[in-house]
Amino acid sequence: MLARKSIIPEEYVLARIAAENLGKPRIRDRPRKARFIAKNGACNLAHKNIREQGRFLQDIFTTLVDLKWRHTLVIFTMSFLCSWLFFAMMWWLVAFAHGDMDKPCATNEDVSKWKPCVTCVRSFTSAFLFSIEVQVTIGFGGRMMTEECPIAISVLILQNIVGLIINAVMLGCIFMKTAQAHRRAETLIFSRNAVIAVRNGRLCFMFRVGDLRKSMIISASVRIQVVRKTTTPEGEVIPIHQLDIPVDNPIESNNIFLVAPLIICHVIDKRSPLYDISANDLTNHDLEIIVILEGVVETTGITTQARTSYISEEILWGHRFVPIVTEEEGTYAVDYSKFGNTSKVAAPRCSAKELDEKPSILIQTLQKSELSHQNSLRKRNSMRRNNSIRRNNSIRRNNSSFIVPKVQFMTPEGNQSTLET
């Protein structure tokens, strides 16, 4: 580094770097639009300035299920702990009012003719332990109820009812959080990119969906919506305008049999919002295509929903998904390493509207593709032929270098004999 600094002055290096930076055009990326649905299916929406917060308490069970796990566990622990402390205070008051604090802990009636409300409750600690024994029905046997105090019997009944309610609510909340439908949706996958290509003579929007589990999704259906910002003729701006687009399905119902990864196809026709969009216009359009997969989980019977979205940068024009299902030894095998792989195919760069008006565009595109394919095959064959010729020539040269010259020997009789090896 020292020698290099001594040879090239710093002023020259800085001037050259500045000249290179000025010569290169600066390309500023377009500000990225916030997507409505993330790739993992989460809604990118924030609720602000909600004044009626009490509505969440009216549906307390759903509120508890929607909370984060750390908050749910804190509420779960505090609900039991607070109920034990509350009823421990009530048992301590009952024992204090009856005068059980000053009496010895005697369980045999022969020793003492005096009966406490609860045996062996002489402090708040013992009252707290008795409260836990009553609510969780542990019953160590050191403390027990007597028929001396009717108020103590009422407290026992009340604590049992409250304990059952807390158990039902909190355990049900934990069960619902562990068996939520979106957990099953984690194994429903979508391709990273969507493609637009020609299928059956029509431009189609396609993406791939698959299920990683062997347990299937019953009555699975796919819905596609386009979300974009629109302005009505009256001048009203709709920031999130949703449009349903049909899915090409040979079955009359929209249900699919998701036993293997499928390519979901949408034919771009007059009903499609993509009808007027060409390949060049796609990058300039501010749209988002939302995909919703719904179905019933076979093992639990719970309805689940998986979502994803594709923006303009994630739609590949003139591509097609590579096949990933093969038949091996009598069974069908799915190679998930190629799940999102695509290959380039011939597709017109115009919109579907222009393609309907001029069907010859598709024929010309296919002819050009066929010619380019034939030219590539010719080049490939010529390259192979030239390589084979070069290989043969090199082999001949190598063989000629190993030829041994003829050697002549003189016999005693004076005859010449030639030996060739």
Summary of the structure (lengths in Angstrom):
residues: 421
radius of gyration: 40.7
end to end distance: 64.1
largest distance: 152.9
contacts: 1016
relative contact order: 0.09
helix: 40%
strand: 24%
